Amino acid sequence: MKKFTKTHEWIEVDGETATIGISDFAQKELSDVVYVELPEIEKKLEKGESFMIVESVKVASDINAPVNGEVIEVNSLLEDEPEKVNESAEADAWFVKIKLSDPKEVDDLLDENSYKEYTLSEK
């Protein structure tokens, strides 16, 4: 099950590993993504802190960590094909996989329905 943040990141947990990306709502707001600056493997993520950057033709946006953890894999496909973020933000264009520091942190995030309600209030 995906969970979401109010800063438009999503996270999907599998045991002690989680995959992180940005929501479809966020990629539409960014418009044409032209560059993705992925973090290094073993980078420590702190909940709420920026850990990478996504640039579009409109703006450069910080991507914030939804939870604490350590990067164990990056989606290197995005280095050569950043436009994949616009094509498949919530599937193939995930950014990182992390080892969670505390899997219970995910419980504090928004479920899909709550996130959709939140994005409607942002328009």
Backbone as a chain_set.jsonl record, in Angstrom:
{"seq": "MKKFTKTHEWIEVDGETATIGISDFAQKELSDVVYVELPEIEKKLEKGESFMIVESVKVASDINAPVNGEVIEVNSLLEDEPEKVNESAEADAWFVKIKLSDPKEVDDLLDENSYKEYTLSEK", "coords": {"N": [[0.835, -1.179, 0.0], [0.556, 2.204, -0.865], [1.717, 5.172, 0.67], [1.505, 8.686, 1.351], [3.029, 11.993, 1.394], [2.528, 15.402, 2.55], [4.145, 16.93, 1.043], [4.211, 15.76, -1.334], [5.586, 13.346, -1.895], [5.719, 9.795, -2.404], [5.567, 6.61, -0.747], [6.289, 3.191, -0.588], [6.113, 0.283, 1.206], [7.946, -2.692, 1.813], [8.416, -5.041, 3.909], [11.336, -4.336, 5.611], [12.239, -2.613, 3.771], [11.788, 0.202, 1.65], [10.292, 1.89, -1.11], [10.637, 4.977, -2.754], [9.158, 7.807, -4.317], [7.813, 10.473, -6.392], [4.514, 11.864, -6.39], [1.855, 11.468, -8.826], [0.388, 13.799, -9.004], [2.349, 15.674, -8.238], [4.258, 15.43, -10.345], [2.756, 16.419, -12.449], [2.423, 19.071, -11.671], [5.082, 19.934, -11.737], [5.634, 19.752, -14.439], [7.431, 19.351, -17.474], [9.928, 17.186, -16.776], [13.413, 17.462, -16.659], [15.804, 16.775, -15.497], [17.196, 14.68, -13.016], [18.57, 14.517, -9.92], [20.013, 12.118, -8.298], [20.52, 10.634, -5.03], [23.499, 9.418, -3.295], [24.322, 5.943, -2.865], [23.957, 4.515, 0.342], [23.488, 6.936, 1.561], [22.242, 8.673, 4.325], [18.932, 9.22, 5.202], [16.896, 11.764, 6.537], [13.848, 12.201, 8.05], [11.66, 14.461, 6.538], [13.69, 16.057, 5.558], [15.473, 17.417, 2.737], [16.66, 15.29, 0.159], [17.35, 14.94, -2.453], [17.168, 16.306, -5.83], [14.815, 17.381, -8.271], [14.562, 18.585, -11.494], [12.652, 20.639, -13.609], [11.338, 22.081, -16.663], [10.216, 24.297, -15.616], [10.952, 24.633, -12.867], [13.235, 23.912, -10.132], [13.015, 21.35, -7.807], [13.162, 20.368, -4.424], [13.31, 17.102, -3.09], [11.851, 15.531, -0.439], [12.576, 13.433, 2.371], [10.286, 10.996, 3.328], [10.44, 9.434, 5.561], [12.827, 8.21, 8.023], [15.902, 6.687, 7.055], [18.182, 4.617, 5.082], [19.719, 4.925, 1.959], [19.621, 2.299, -0.306], [19.445, 1.6, -2.919], [19.303, 3.152, -6.139], [17.319, 4.548, -8.782], [18.765, 4.343, -11.519], [18.058, 4.563, -14.178], [16.724, 6.953, -14.479], [18.678, 8.873, -14.697], [19.496, 9.004, -17.36], [17.052, 9.131, -18.596], [15.145, 11.245, -17.584], [12.593, 12.118, -18.179], [10.899, 10.024, -17.746], [9.76, 10.338, -15.285], [7.563, 11.98, -15.733], [6.056, 10.249, -17.226], [5.56, 7.953, -15.706], [5.25, 8.348, -12.83], [4.406, 7.164, -10.406], [5.189, 4.551, -10.554], [7.279, 3.071, -12.557], [9.143, 5.158, -12.416], [10.294, 5.453, -9.888], [12.402, 6.781, -7.266], [14.343, 6.085, -5.19], [15.342, 3.219, -3.219], [15.093, 2.348, 0.127], [16.504, 1.319, 3.287], [14.541, 1.028, 5.984], [14.64, 2.96, 8.988], [12.799, 2.921, 11.041], [10.049, 1.174, 10.642], [7.474, 1.818, 11.555], [7.146, 4.549, 11.264], [5.932, 5.08, 8.861], [3.26, 4.811, 9.304], [2.313, 7.293, 10.07], [1.868, 8.742, 7.793], [-0.092, 9.949, 4.945], [-2.907, 8.14, 3.688], [-4.026, 6.909, 0.456], [-6.604, 8.0, -0.177], [-6.835, 10.136, 1.681], [-4.705, 11.675, 0.82], [-5.538, 12.369, -1.776], [-7.74, 14.002, -1.14], [-6.351, 16.046, 0.159], [-4.797, 17.09, -1.992], [-6.811, 18.144, -3.576], [-7.621, 20.285, -2.052], [-5.453, 21.913, -2.377], [-5.523, 23.025, -4.887]], "CA": [[0.0, 0.0, 0.0], [1.294, 3.461, -0.931], [1.401, 6.277, 1.575], [1.913, 9.948, 0.744], [3.331, 13.128, 2.264], [1.948, 16.664, 2.092], [5.085, 17.529, 0.091], [3.95, 15.019, -2.577], [6.346, 12.119, -2.095], [5.028, 8.554, -2.034], [6.432, 5.562, -0.219], [5.665, 1.872, -0.573], [6.941, -0.521, 2.085], [7.984, -4.144, 1.69], [9.26, -5.461, 5.025], [12.151, -3.232, 6.125], [12.666, -1.842, 2.607], [10.74, 1.066, 1.106], [10.549, 2.57, -2.372], [10.178, 6.363, -2.666], [9.072, 8.584, -5.546], [6.872, 11.597, -6.258], [3.158, 11.546, -6.829], [1.406, 11.904, -10.141], [0.024, 15.204, -8.813], [3.591, 16.458, -8.231], [4.882, 15.485, -11.675], [1.947, 17.315, -13.29], [2.746, 20.429, -11.249], [6.433, 20.226, -12.205], [5.621, 19.789, -15.897], [8.431, 18.519, -18.154], [11.134, 16.922, -15.988], [14.583, 17.407, -17.535], [16.989, 16.326, -14.773], [16.98, 14.094, -11.697], [19.829, 14.355, -9.18], [19.801, 11.045, -7.325], [21.505, 10.607, -3.943], [24.466, 8.328, -3.269], [24.018, 4.754, -2.071], [24.332, 4.628, 1.755], [23.121, 8.246, 2.126], [21.271, 8.612, 5.418], [17.811, 10.132, 5.012], [16.223, 12.216, 7.742], [12.454, 12.526, 7.769], [11.37, 15.869, 6.306], [14.84, 16.758, 4.984], [15.719, 17.226, 1.303], [17.724, 14.325, -0.119], [17.651, 14.957, -3.883], [16.533, 17.395, -6.583], [14.226, 17.122, -9.581], [14.443, 19.835, -12.24], [11.766, 20.64, -14.773], [11.513, 23.302, -17.445], [9.669, 25.391, -14.822], [11.487, 24.837, -11.524], [13.982, 22.832, -9.471], [12.312, 21.025, -6.565], [13.745, 19.436, -3.472], [12.514, 15.933, -2.721], [12.054, 15.321, 0.991], [12.436, 12.066, 2.865], [9.061, 10.808, 4.1], [10.812, 8.703, 6.772], [14.264, 8.029, 8.227], [16.418, 5.447, 6.494], [19.448, 4.66, 4.353], [19.556, 4.572, 0.549], [20.271, 1.036, -0.678], [19.382, 1.473, -4.379], [18.749, 4.3, -6.857], [16.786, 4.221, -10.107], [19.721, 4.991, -12.434], [17.372, 4.815, -15.449], [16.296, 8.349, -14.521], [19.793, 9.746, -15.052], [19.47, 9.155, -18.815], [15.681, 9.344, -19.053], [14.369, 11.903, -16.524], [11.201, 12.298, -18.607], [10.105, 8.898, -17.229], [9.005, 10.835, -14.13], [6.27, 12.443, -16.245], [5.326, 9.133, -17.83], [5.23, 6.875, -14.771], [5.737, 8.847, -11.538], [4.088, 6.299, -9.267], [5.538, 3.151, -10.848], [8.637, 2.856, -13.078], [10.039, 6.289, -12.155], [10.654, 5.59, -8.465], [13.723, 7.407, -7.118], [15.273, 5.321, -4.351], [14.895, 2.201, -2.265], [15.814, 2.582, 1.378], [16.314, 0.455, 4.448], [13.853, 1.859, 6.968], [15.136, 2.991, 10.363], [11.66, 2.542, 11.881], [8.893, 0.962, 9.755], [6.251, 2.411, 12.115], [7.034, 5.947, 10.831], [5.053, 5.134, 7.69], [1.881, 4.895, 9.8], [1.951, 8.699, 10.242], [1.676, 9.375, 6.486], [-1.453, 9.949, 4.392], [-3.289, 7.071, 2.766], [-4.331, 7.454, -0.874], [-7.816, 8.842, -0.138], [-6.513, 11.371, 2.404], [-3.824, 12.454, -0.042], [-6.359, 12.952, -2.855], [-8.482, 15.114, -0.537], [-5.378, 17.107, 0.397], [-4.426, 17.738, -3.259], [-7.961, 18.933, -4.03], [-7.614, 21.529, -1.282], [-4.293, 22.703, -2.816], [-5.73, 23.606, -6.223]], "C": [[0.887, 1.254, 0.0], [0.782, 4.411, 0.144], [2.006, 7.526, 0.951], [2.229, 10.996, 1.805], [2.622, 14.366, 1.727], [2.899, 17.416, 1.171], [5.157, 16.683, -1.182], [4.911, 13.879, -2.903], [5.441, 10.931, -1.775], [6.058, 7.557, -1.534], [5.632, 4.264, -0.203], [6.614, 0.932, 0.161], [6.798, -2.008, 1.786], [8.951, -4.644, 2.76], [10.0, -4.269, 5.601], [12.691, -2.349, 5.003], [11.489, -0.999, 2.119], [11.218, 1.696, -0.189], [9.919, 3.95, -2.277], [10.185, 7.004, -4.049], [8.211, 9.801, -5.31], [5.535, 11.2, -6.864], [2.886, 12.028, -8.246], [1.016, 13.38, -10.093], [1.28, 16.085, -8.91], [4.215, 16.547, -9.618], [4.089, 16.381, -12.615], [2.235, 18.777, -12.96], [4.126, 20.847, -11.75], [6.466, 20.465, -13.708], [6.757, 18.923, -16.432], [9.714, 18.375, -17.336], [12.315, 16.728, -16.935], [15.835, 16.871, -16.841], [16.574, 15.783, -13.41], [18.347, 13.88, -11.058], [19.594, 13.354, -8.052], [20.863, 11.082, -6.231], [22.466, 9.425, -4.096], [23.9, 7.14, -2.486], [24.628, 4.971, -0.681], [24.049, 6.005, 2.348], [22.065, 8.024, 3.193], [20.188, 9.656, 5.154], [17.204, 10.478, 6.365], [14.838, 12.704, 7.359], [12.272, 14.039, 7.646], [12.502, 16.658, 5.667], [14.977, 16.438, 3.492], [16.852, 16.222, 1.104], [18.087, 14.234, -1.594], [16.878, 16.085, -4.545], [15.982, 16.868, -7.902], [14.054, 18.472, -10.265], [13.501, 19.636, -13.418], [12.045, 21.911, -15.57], [11.043, 24.519, -16.649], [10.465, 25.691, -13.555], [12.372, 23.662, -11.1], [13.313, 22.599, -8.118], [13.103, 20.05, -5.713], [12.775, 18.291, -3.24], [12.868, 15.607, -1.277], [11.833, 13.867, 1.382], [11.158, 11.941, 3.685], [9.314, 10.125, 5.448], [12.333, 8.692, 6.906], [14.702, 6.707, 7.615], [17.745, 5.653, 5.793], [19.224, 4.169, 2.933], [20.33, 3.283, 0.255], [20.259, 0.805, -2.192], [18.818, 2.766, -4.958], [18.279, 3.832, -8.235], [17.633, 4.943, -11.156], [19.142, 5.23, -13.827], [17.033, 6.3, -15.594], [17.432, 9.314, -14.859], [19.813, 10.012, -16.549], [18.087, 9.482, -19.355], [14.817, 9.99, -17.971], [12.899, 12.099, -16.88], [10.304, 11.151, -18.157], [9.273, 9.325, -16.02], [7.63, 11.313, -14.582], [5.412, 11.308, -16.792], [4.82, 8.125, -16.8], [5.692, 7.202, -13.348], [5.513, 7.875, -10.383], [4.366, 4.822, -9.541], [7.005, 3.058, -11.266], [9.635, 3.954, -12.706], [10.264, 6.529, -10.657], [12.076, 6.136, -8.386], [14.718, 6.522, -6.386], [14.547, 4.201, -3.624], [15.748, 2.409, -1.03], [15.571, 1.45, 2.367], [15.739, 1.367, 5.517], [14.544, 1.807, 8.326], [14.052, 2.501, 11.314], [10.425, 2.399, 10.999], [7.597, 1.594, 10.26], [6.065, 3.874, 11.696], [6.051, 6.1, 9.671], [3.587, 5.294, 8.115], [1.392, 6.331, 9.921], [1.631, 9.405, 8.926], [0.241, 9.225, 5.997], [-1.709, 8.709, 3.547], [-3.745, 7.724, 1.46], [-5.553, 8.373, -0.865], [-7.556, 10.173, 0.561], [-5.637, 12.276, 1.551], [-4.621, 13.111, -1.169], [-7.165, 14.132, -2.331], [-7.556, 16.31, -0.318], [-5.035, 17.834, -0.906], [-5.581, 18.563, -3.814], [-8.003, 20.278, -3.3], [-6.464, 22.443, -1.703], [-4.526, 23.429, -4.134], [-6.344, 24.986, -6.146]], "O": [[1.845, 1.347, 0.767], [-0.404, 4.446, 0.473], [2.911, 7.437, 0.121], [1.773, 10.913, 2.945], [2.168, 14.379, 0.583], [2.517, 18.426, 0.58], [6.052, 16.867, -2.007], [5.037, 13.489, -4.064], [4.513, 11.046, -0.975], [7.246, 7.642, -1.849], [4.453, 4.247, 0.151], [7.779, 0.798, -0.214], [5.703, -2.515, 1.542], [10.163, -4.668, 2.545], [9.378, -3.297, 6.031], [13.497, -1.451, 5.244], [10.338, -1.434, 2.17], [12.401, 1.998, -0.347], [8.801, 4.092, -1.781], [11.093, 6.777, -4.848], [7.904, 10.136, -4.166], [5.448, 10.324, -7.725], [3.596, 12.878, -8.783], [1.283, 14.126, -11.035], [1.27, 17.116, -9.584], [4.654, 17.62, -10.029], [4.668, 17.035, -13.483], [2.288, 19.623, -13.853], [4.315, 21.997, -12.147], [7.242, 21.289, -14.192], [7.015, 17.852, -15.883], [10.492, 19.322, -17.216], [12.245, 15.945, -17.882], [16.819, 16.547, -17.505], [15.714, 16.351, -12.737], [19.181, 13.148, -11.591], [19.052, 13.692, -6.999], [21.988, 11.516, -6.478], [22.256, 8.546, -4.932], [23.103, 7.313, -1.564], [25.706, 5.553, -0.561], [24.339, 6.232, 3.523], [21.109, 7.276, 2.989], [20.486, 10.826, 4.914], [17.021, 9.614, 7.223], [14.682, 13.522, 6.453], [12.674, 14.799, 8.527], [12.305, 17.807, 5.272], [14.645, 15.34, 3.045], [17.874, 16.285, 1.786], [19.03, 13.53, -1.955], [16.045, 16.739, -3.916], [16.594, 16.027, -8.559], [13.474, 19.395, -9.693], [13.541, 18.624, -14.118], [12.892, 22.717, -15.187], [11.422, 25.648, -16.963], [10.643, 26.855, -13.195], [12.267, 22.562, -11.642], [13.072, 23.547, -7.371], [13.638, 19.053, -6.199], [11.561, 18.492, -3.199], [14.037, 15.429, -0.937], [11.008, 13.168, 0.794], [10.96, 12.697, 4.636], [8.498, 10.226, 6.363], [13.041, 9.12, 5.995], [13.962, 5.724, 7.65], [18.357, 6.716, 5.889], [18.611, 3.122, 2.721], [21.527, 3.185, 0.527], [20.966, -0.067, -2.697], [17.959, 3.402, -4.347], [18.782, 2.847, -8.776], [17.266, 6.02, -11.625], [19.69, 6.03, -14.586], [17.052, 6.84, -16.7], [17.179, 10.448, -15.264], [20.114, 11.128, -16.972], [17.957, 10.043, -20.443], [13.867, 9.374, -17.486], [12.055, 12.231, -15.994], [9.08, 11.28, -18.181], [8.215, 8.754, -15.755], [6.637, 11.08, -13.893], [4.185, 11.402, -16.815], [3.771, 7.511, -16.995], [6.431, 6.431, -12.736], [6.345, 7.78, -9.481], [3.846, 3.948, -8.849], [7.884, 2.976, -10.408], [10.841, 3.71, -12.683], [10.406, 7.671, -10.219], [12.862, 5.977, -9.32], [15.803, 6.24, -6.895], [13.33, 4.226, -3.44], [16.958, 2.618, -1.117], [14.576, 0.729, 2.292], [16.362, 2.352, 5.911], [14.98, 0.743, 8.766], [14.326, 1.768, 12.264], [9.81, 3.404, 10.642], [6.707, 1.88, 9.46], [4.95, 4.392, 11.762], [5.414, 7.143, 9.528], [2.777, 5.848, 7.372], [0.186, 6.574, 9.881], [1.171, 10.547, 8.937], [-0.543, 8.467, 6.566], [-0.844, 8.277, 2.785], [-3.839, 8.949, 1.373], [-5.525, 9.43, -1.496], [-8.002, 11.219, 0.092], [-5.802, 13.495, 1.556], [-4.402, 14.282, -1.482], [-7.264, 15.158, -3.005], [-7.936, 17.451, -0.58], [-4.987, 19.064, -0.927], [-5.349, 19.583, -4.462], [-8.383, 21.292, -3.885], [-6.499, 23.638, -1.412], [-3.79, 24.36, -4.46], [-6.582, 25.614, -7.178]]}, "num_chains": 1, "name": "protein.A"}
